[in-house]
Amino acid sequence: MNGLTIGVHIGQPNAVKLVEGIVAAERAGIDCAWLTSGGVAADPFAVLAAAAMKTERIQFGTSIVPTFPRHPLAMVQGAVAVDALAPGRLRLGVGPSHKPSVEGMFGIPFERPLQHLREYLQVLRAALNDGKVDFDGERLHAHAQLAAPTGVHVMASALRPNGFRVCGELADGAISWVCPLPYLRDVAVPAIQAGAAKAGRSAPPLIAHVPVVVSEDGEAVRQGAARQIGFYPRVPFYSQMFQDAGFPEAKEGELSPRMVDALVVWGSAVEVKERLRALPSFGAGELLAMPIIPPGDPESLDRTLAALGELARE
Protein backbone atom coordinates (compact mmCIF):
# COMPACT_ATOMS: atom_id res chain seq x y z
CA MET A 1 0.00 0.00 0.00
CA ASN A 2 1.34 3.44 -0.88
CA GLY A 3 -0.81 5.18 1.77
CA LEU A 4 -2.05 7.77 -0.72
CA THR A 5 -5.78 8.05 -1.33
CA ILE A 6 -6.35 8.24 -5.10
CA GLY A 7 -9.20 10.37 -6.40
CA VAL A 8 -10.10 11.53 -9.88
CA HIS A 9 -12.08 14.47 -11.23
CA ILE A 10 -14.96 13.19 -13.35
CA GLY A 11 -15.36 15.67 -16.20
CA GLN A 12 -18.35 14.88 -18.37
CA PRO A 13 -20.95 17.07 -20.14
CA ASN A 14 -24.15 15.89 -18.44
CA ALA A 15 -25.54 13.94 -15.48
CA VAL A 16 -25.82 10.63 -17.36
CA LYS A 17 -22.18 10.76 -18.44
CA LEU A 18 -21.08 11.84 -14.96
CA VAL A 19 -22.71 8.80 -13.39
CA GLU A 20 -21.13 6.58 -16.03
CA GLY A 21 -17.75 8.18 -15.27
CA ILE A 22 -18.13 7.50 -11.55
CA VAL A 23 -19.02 3.87 -12.25
CA ALA A 24 -15.96 3.56 -14.52
CA ALA A 25 -13.74 5.05 -11.80
CA GLU A 26 -14.96 2.51 -9.27
CA ARG A 27 -14.43 -0.28 -11.78
CA ALA A 28 -10.84 0.93 -12.28
CA GLY A 29 -10.21 0.66 -8.52
CA ILE A 30 -9.99 4.39 -7.79
CA ASP A 31 -10.78 5.47 -4.22
CA CYS A 32 -12.78 8.68 -4.76
CA ALA A 33 -14.70 10.33 -7.61
CA TRP A 34 -14.76 14.13 -7.49
CA LEU A 35 -17.27 16.46 -9.17
CA THR A 36 -16.93 20.16 -9.83
CA SER A 37 -19.88 22.57 -9.77
CA GLY A 38 -18.92 25.41 -12.08
CA GLY A 39 -21.50 27.54 -13.82
CA VAL A 40 -24.83 25.78 -14.12
CA ALA A 41 -23.40 22.27 -14.30
CA ALA A 42 -25.53 19.37 -13.10
CA ASP A 43 -26.25 19.56 -9.38
CA PRO A 44 -23.61 17.38 -7.68
CA PHE A 45 -25.96 16.02 -5.01
CA ALA A 46 -28.40 14.79 -7.64
CA VAL A 47 -25.61 13.15 -9.62
CA LEU A 48 -24.06 11.52 -6.55
CA ALA A 49 -27.43 10.24 -5.39
CA ALA A 50 -27.85 8.53 -8.75
CA ALA A 51 -24.29 7.21 -8.62
CA ALA A 52 -24.92 5.77 -5.16
CA MET A 53 -27.46 3.43 -6.72
CA LYS A 54 -24.89 2.09 -9.19
CA THR A 55 -21.75 1.84 -7.02
CA GLU A 56 -20.74 0.06 -3.84
CA ARG A 57 -17.57 1.46 -2.34
CA ILE A 58 -16.14 4.48 -4.16
CA GLN A 59 -16.16 7.69 -2.16
CA PHE A 60 -17.79 10.83 -3.55
CA GLY A 61 -16.21 14.28 -3.41
CA THR A 62 -17.36 17.75 -4.40
CA SER A 63 -14.68 20.24 -5.38
CA ILE A 64 -16.24 22.52 -4.83
CA VAL A 65 -19.85 23.55 -4.22
CA PRO A 66 -19.83 27.39 -4.06
CA THR A 67 -21.05 28.72 -0.73
CA PHE A 68 -22.48 32.12 -1.63
CA PRO A 69 -25.47 30.88 -3.72
CA ARG A 70 -26.60 28.33 -1.09
CA HIS A 71 -27.43 28.77 2.58
CA PRO A 72 -25.45 26.16 4.54
CA LEU A 73 -28.64 24.40 5.61
CA ALA A 74 -29.58 24.01 1.94
CA MET A 75 -26.16 22.42 1.48
CA VAL A 76 -26.89 20.15 4.44
CA GLN A 77 -30.12 18.96 2.79
CA GLY A 78 -28.25 17.70 -0.26
CA ALA A 79 -25.48 16.14 1.81
CA VAL A 80 -27.94 14.33 4.08
CA ALA A 81 -29.65 12.75 1.08
CA VAL A 82 -26.39 11.44 -0.39
CA ASP A 83 -25.20 10.20 3.00
CA ALA A 84 -28.41 8.23 3.48
CA LEU A 85 -27.90 6.52 0.11
CA ALA A 86 -24.14 6.03 0.46
CA PRO A 87 -23.37 6.15 4.20
CA GLY A 88 -20.01 7.66 5.07
CA ARG A 89 -18.90 8.03 1.46
CA LEU A 90 -19.44 11.76 0.88
CA ARG A 91 -16.57 14.28 1.11
CA LEU A 92 -18.42 17.60 0.96
CA GLY A 93 -15.98 20.14 -0.44
CA VAL A 94 -17.19 23.75 -0.28
CA GLY A 95 -15.63 27.12 -0.97
CA PRO A 96 -16.46 30.74 -1.75
CA SER A 97 -15.45 30.47 -5.43
CA HIS A 98 -14.39 33.77 -7.03
CA LYS A 99 -15.73 37.26 -7.53
CA PRO A 100 -16.25 37.09 -11.35
CA SER A 101 -18.54 34.06 -11.11
CA VAL A 102 -20.33 34.93 -7.86
CA GLU A 103 -21.10 38.51 -8.85
CA GLY A 104 -21.22 38.08 -12.63
CA MET A 105 -23.45 35.00 -12.67
CA PHE A 106 -25.48 35.19 -9.47
CA GLY A 107 -25.40 38.93 -8.78
CA ILE A 108 -24.39 38.22 -5.17
CA PRO A 109 -21.86 40.61 -3.56
CA PHE A 110 -18.56 38.79 -3.06
CA GLU A 111 -17.75 40.30 0.31
CA ARG A 112 -15.33 39.02 2.96
CA PRO A 113 -15.13 35.51 1.50
CA LEU A 114 -12.93 34.02 4.23
CA GLN A 115 -15.26 35.23 6.98
CA HIS A 116 -18.15 33.77 5.02
CA LEU A 117 -16.32 30.44 4.64
CA ARG A 118 -15.35 30.36 8.31
CA GLU A 119 -18.97 30.74 9.45
CA TYR A 120 -20.20 28.37 6.76
CA LEU A 121 -17.87 25.61 7.93
CA GLN A 122 -19.00 26.04 11.52
CA VAL A 123 -22.63 25.58 10.50
CA LEU A 124 -21.91 22.56 8.32
CA ARG A 125 -19.79 20.77 10.88
CA ALA A 126 -22.29 21.32 13.69
CA ALA A 127 -25.22 20.14 11.60
CA LEU A 128 -23.54 17.19 9.88
CA ASN A 129 -21.25 16.00 12.68
CA ASP A 130 -23.43 16.70 15.71
CA GLY A 131 -26.89 16.55 14.16
CA LYS A 132 -27.84 19.94 15.57
CA VAL A 133 -26.86 23.55 14.91
CA ASP A 134 -27.62 26.82 16.68
CA PHE A 135 -25.42 29.45 15.13
CA ASP A 136 -25.65 33.23 14.92
CA GLY A 137 -22.66 34.82 13.24
CA GLU A 138 -21.97 38.13 11.53
CA ARG A 139 -22.85 36.75 8.11
CA LEU A 140 -24.89 33.60 8.69
CA HIS A 141 -27.63 32.31 10.97
CA ALA A 142 -28.71 28.67 11.26
CA HIS A 143 -30.95 26.79 13.69
CA ALA A 144 -31.87 23.20 12.87
CA GLN A 145 -32.12 19.69 14.25
CA LEU A 146 -31.32 16.66 12.08
CA ALA A 147 -32.70 13.20 12.68
CA ALA A 148 -29.16 12.03 13.46
CA PRO A 149 -25.52 12.97 12.83
CA THR A 150 -24.13 11.97 9.44
CA GLY A 151 -20.92 10.40 8.19
CA VAL A 152 -20.18 13.35 5.87
CA HIS A 153 -16.64 14.75 5.85
CA VAL A 154 -16.61 18.55 5.48
CA MET A 155 -13.77 19.81 3.30
CA ALA A 156 -12.95 23.28 1.96
CA SER A 157 -11.03 24.72 -0.94
CA ALA A 158 -8.02 26.95 -0.48
CA LEU A 159 -5.65 28.83 -2.73
CA ARG A 160 -3.55 31.14 -0.58
CA PRO A 161 -2.23 31.04 3.00
CA ASN A 162 -5.26 32.51 4.79
CA GLY A 163 -7.57 30.00 3.12
CA PHE A 164 -5.35 27.07 4.05
CA ARG A 165 -5.23 28.33 7.65
CA VAL A 166 -9.05 28.33 7.80
CA CYS A 167 -9.04 24.75 6.52
CA GLY A 168 -6.54 23.74 9.17
CA GLU A 169 -8.70 25.28 11.85
CA LEU A 170 -12.19 24.21 10.78
CA ALA A 171 -12.29 21.66 7.94
CA ASP A 172 -11.77 17.90 7.67
CA GLY A 173 -9.49 18.48 4.70
CA ALA A 174 -8.02 21.23 2.51
CA ILE A 175 -8.52 20.98 -1.26
CA SER A 176 -6.06 22.72 -3.58
CA TRP A 177 -6.58 23.52 -7.27
CA VAL A 178 -3.83 23.86 -9.93
CA CYS A 179 -1.22 24.71 -7.30
CA PRO A 180 2.38 23.70 -8.06
CA LEU A 181 3.56 21.00 -5.68
CA PRO A 182 6.44 23.05 -4.17
CA TYR A 183 3.89 25.77 -3.37
CA LEU A 184 1.78 23.21 -1.51
CA ARG A 185 4.83 22.03 0.45
CA ASP A 186 6.17 25.49 1.27
CA VAL A 187 2.97 27.53 1.66
CA ALA A 188 -0.11 25.36 2.04
CA VAL A 189 1.14 22.75 4.51
CA PRO A 190 2.61 25.25 7.02
CA ALA A 191 -0.61 27.30 6.84
CA ILE A 192 -2.77 24.22 7.45
CA GLN A 193 -0.60 23.29 10.41
CA ALA A 194 -0.80 26.82 11.83
CA GLY A 195 -4.60 26.82 11.59
CA ALA A 196 -4.80 23.42 13.26
CA ALA A 197 -2.47 24.54 16.06
CA LYS A 198 -4.66 27.59 16.67
CA ALA A 199 -7.68 25.30 17.09
CA GLY A 200 -5.76 22.78 19.20
CA ARG A 201 -6.40 19.93 16.78
CA SER A 202 -4.46 17.65 14.46
CA ALA A 203 -3.83 19.01 10.99
CA PRO A 204 -6.37 17.72 8.46
CA PRO A 205 -5.13 16.17 5.19
CA LEU A 206 -4.22 18.14 2.11
CA ILE A 207 -6.04 16.94 -1.01
CA ALA A 208 -3.73 17.91 -3.86
CA HIS A 209 -5.37 18.65 -7.20
CA VAL A 210 -2.93 17.54 -9.91
CA PRO A 211 -3.49 17.50 -13.70
CA VAL A 212 -2.46 14.02 -14.89
CA VAL A 213 -2.23 12.19 -18.22
CA VAL A 214 -0.57 9.02 -19.43
CA SER A 215 0.94 10.34 -22.64
CA GLU A 216 4.51 10.68 -23.88
CA ASP A 217 3.66 13.37 -26.45
CA GLY A 218 4.82 16.51 -24.64
CA GLU A 219 3.50 18.96 -27.24
CA ALA A 220 0.05 17.36 -27.25
CA VAL A 221 0.00 17.40 -23.45
CA ARG A 222 0.78 21.13 -23.44
CA GLN A 223 -2.01 21.77 -25.94
CA GLY A 224 -4.48 19.78 -23.87
CA ALA A 225 -3.42 21.58 -20.71
CA ALA A 226 -3.79 24.97 -22.38
CA ARG A 227 -7.35 24.05 -23.35
CA GLN A 228 -8.37 22.75 -19.92
CA ILE A 229 -6.47 24.94 -17.45
CA GLY A 230 -5.12 27.76 -19.61
CA PHE A 231 -7.58 30.33 -18.30
CA TYR A 232 -6.52 30.12 -14.64
CA PRO A 233 -3.64 32.62 -14.90
CA ARG A 234 -6.22 35.15 -16.15
CA VAL A 235 -8.21 34.84 -12.90
CA PRO A 236 -6.76 37.36 -10.39
CA PHE A 237 -6.52 35.10 -7.31
CA TYR A 238 -4.95 32.27 -9.33
CA SER A 239 -2.61 34.67 -11.11
CA GLN A 240 -1.28 35.92 -7.79
CA MET A 241 -0.83 32.38 -6.49
CA PHE A 242 1.20 31.46 -9.57
CA GLN A 243 3.33 34.57 -9.17
CA ASP A 244 3.91 33.73 -5.51
CA ALA A 245 4.91 30.21 -6.62
CA GLY A 246 7.66 31.60 -8.87
CA PHE A 247 5.90 32.09 -12.21
CA PRO A 248 5.95 35.85 -12.93
CA GLU A 249 4.57 35.24 -16.45
CA ALA A 250 1.19 34.58 -14.83
CA LYS A 251 0.91 38.35 -14.31
CA GLU A 252 0.28 38.58 -18.06
CA GLY A 253 -2.37 35.86 -17.92
CA GLU A 254 -0.09 33.32 -19.58
CA LEU A 255 0.05 29.58 -18.95
CA SER A 256 3.61 29.09 -20.11
CA PRO A 257 5.18 25.75 -21.12
CA ARG A 258 7.25 26.04 -17.95
CA MET A 259 4.07 26.25 -15.89
CA VAL A 260 2.52 23.28 -17.69
CA ASP A 261 5.58 21.16 -16.96
CA ALA A 262 5.41 22.17 -13.29
CA LEU A 263 1.69 21.46 -12.96
CA VAL A 264 0.97 18.42 -15.14
CA VAL A 265 2.18 14.92 -14.30
CA TRP A 266 2.62 13.20 -17.66
CA GLY A 267 4.63 10.45 -19.32
CA SER A 268 4.36 6.69 -19.51
CA ALA A 269 2.19 4.85 -17.01
CA VAL A 270 5.31 3.86 -15.09
CA GLU A 271 6.58 7.46 -15.02
CA VAL A 272 3.21 8.89 -14.00
CA LYS A 273 2.80 6.46 -11.12
CA GLU A 274 6.35 7.09 -9.93
CA ARG A 275 5.82 10.86 -9.84
CA LEU A 276 2.50 10.51 -8.05
CA ARG A 277 4.03 8.27 -5.40
CA ALA A 278 6.14 11.30 -4.43
CA LEU A 279 3.09 13.40 -3.47
CA PRO A 280 3.41 12.69 0.28
CA SER A 281 6.88 14.31 0.19
CA PHE A 282 5.07 17.55 -0.75
CA GLY A 283 2.66 17.16 2.16
CA ALA A 284 -0.27 15.70 0.24
CA GLY A 285 -2.34 12.98 1.87
CA GLU A 286 -4.67 12.53 -1.06
CA LEU A 287 -4.61 12.99 -4.83
CA LEU A 288 -7.38 14.67 -6.79
CA ALA A 289 -6.28 13.90 -10.33
CA MET A 290 -7.63 15.95 -13.23
CA PRO A 291 -7.22 13.94 -16.43
CA ILE A 292 -5.79 16.06 -19.23
CA ILE A 293 -7.00 15.00 -22.67
CA PRO A 294 -4.42 15.76 -25.39
CA PRO A 295 -5.97 16.67 -28.76
CA GLY A 296 -6.50 13.65 -30.97
CA ASP A 297 -5.95 11.21 -28.12
CA PRO A 298 -9.29 10.40 -26.42
CA GLU A 299 -7.91 6.99 -25.41
CA SER A 300 -5.60 8.79 -22.97
CA LEU A 301 -8.46 8.93 -20.46
CA ASP A 302 -8.69 5.14 -20.27
CA ARG A 303 -4.90 4.86 -19.92
CA THR A 304 -4.88 7.47 -17.17
CA LEU A 305 -7.75 5.87 -15.23
CA ALA A 306 -6.02 2.49 -15.49
CA ALA A 307 -2.77 3.89 -14.09
CA LEU A 308 -4.59 5.67 -11.25
CA GLY A 309 -6.46 2.48 -10.41
CA GLU A 310 -3.23 0.51 -10.32
CA LEU A 311 -1.74 3.11 -7.99
CA ALA A 312 -4.80 2.96 -5.72
CA ARG A 313 -4.50 -0.81 -5.42
CA GLU A 314 -0.82 -0.77 -4.40
Secondary structure, DSSP 8 states (H G I E B T S, - for coil): ----EEEEE---SSHHHHHHHHHHHHHHT-SEEEE---TT---HHHHHHHHHTT-SS-EEEES-EESTTS-HHHHHHHHHHHHHHSTT-EEEEEE---HHHHHHHH------HHHHHHHHHHHHHIIIIISEEEEE-SS-EEEEE-SS----EEEEE--SHHHHHHHHHH-S-EE--S--HHHIIIIIHHHHHHHHHHHTS----EEEEEEEEEB--HHHHHHHHHHHHTTGGGSHHHHHHHHHTT-GGGGGT---HHHHHHH-EEESHHHHHHHHHTGGGGT-SEEEEEE---TT-TTHHHHHHHHHHHHHT-
